[in-house]
């Protein structure tokens, strides 16, 4: 799963982790977990709402 400078969305992260994201409500809890990780300084949240690794 290469970032290529654009960041990742919740659905891409869910796909990579093997979580079913076909239903629209499934990525919502994952988004909350990603935001908590951002607060801890792991990934970075881009202005467009996507996530990327902290550089």
C-alpha positions, 0 to 999 in steps of 0.5 A: 500500500504505497502512499505516493504523496496523496495519503490514504482514506479510511476505505484504503486502510480498511482494505489493507487491514482486511476489514469489510468496508463495502457498507458505507457505515463500516469505515466510520469506526475506523475513521475514529481510530485513525483520528485517535492515532493522529492525536498520538502523533502516529499518522498525519491528517491532511487538510482534505481528510486523508491520512499519511505517515508522519515525515 
